[in-house]
């Protein structure tokens, strides 16, 4: 009796081992995962949906019905597909291409003629480097002893910029930085307040912005034209004297 059970068990084990190893899990090997890809604006990008070597090894046949969705919108007739691997080719990406991509593929398991649908998700991040920096100020004429705000604006970038201010050869600290996000792009703002003195006359106020590793970024600068306090007061006294003189002349003519 024991020999009979042992014989049956051996036959069952042999049968189990000889079954082709190709089930739903094997067909989806390399699928059902999240991949993040970071690229620079203008670069070509290829998103590969399938690993054909894996699927061929498991006799899983792709029916070449690859459907791509971008931010939950089905893409049709927009991208070129590689017949064998369902590759999504983007020739030159821009900020609008950032987002979530999902590919869906229908498989036929040749060992049991069952159909399965697998998917793979990609997160594409397109970096847009700094192209320009602008300095703005609400001040007109600068007067020694006065405090003035200067704001740097770095538009249409991704990610936000890191900003550094210098006055002459001195690095400035304590500036306030903010960012605005619109349509996939950032605008970075940085404001620094200066209390100027006559020693700052004709000094250069510079700002440097960068946001992508390996890129030098951009800079711009303004020259500070400062009037002294005494000069401004002197101008005020001269104008007052002129107005009084005109008033006295008018009264004498009556």
C-alpha positions, 0 to 999 in steps of 0.5 A: 500500500505504501509503495502504491501511494509513493508511486502515485505521488511520484507520478503526480510530481512529474506531471506538475513539473512538466506543465509549461511555466507560463501563467498570468503572473509570468506574462506580466513580468516587468508590468504593474510597476511605476517608473520615473524618468527625468529628462531635459526640455528638447531631449528625445524620450522613449518609454518601453512598455514591454520587455520582449525577451521576458515574454518570449521566454514565457511564450506570452504573445503580445497581440500588438494592441497597445493603448497609451493614456496620458494624464487619463486621456487616451492617445490615438494617432499621435505617437509612433509605436514599435510593433514588437515592444510598444515603445512610445517615442517622443522626439523633443519633449517640452513642459506639456509632456510632463505627467503620467503615462500608462500603457495597456497591452493585451496578451495571449498565453499560448500554453492555455489560450487565455487572454490577459491585459497588463499595464505599466505606468510612467511618470515623466518629468521634463526639466526646463532650465532658466532662460532669463532673469529680470530685476524689478524695483518700484523705486525711482531715484535712490536716495542715500539712507533710504530702504528699497525693494528689488525683486528678481523674476525667473519665468517659465522653468521647472523645477523652481530656481535657486536664487543668489544676490550679490552687491559688489563682491558681497553676498546678500542674505535674508531675501524672500523667495516665492514661486507661482505654478501655472500650466506645468511651469514655475515662476520664481520670485525673490525680493531683497531689501537694501538700505543704501548709503553713499558708499553704494553709489555706482555699485552693481546689484547682481542676481543669479538663478539656476535650477538644473544640475549641470547647467550654469543658470543665468544672471543679470544686474543693475547699477545703483545710482544714488543721490546724497541726502544733502543734494536732495535737500538742496534741490528742495530748498532751491525749488522753494525759493523759486516758488516764493520769488515767483509769488512775490513777483506776482504780488508786486505786479498787481 
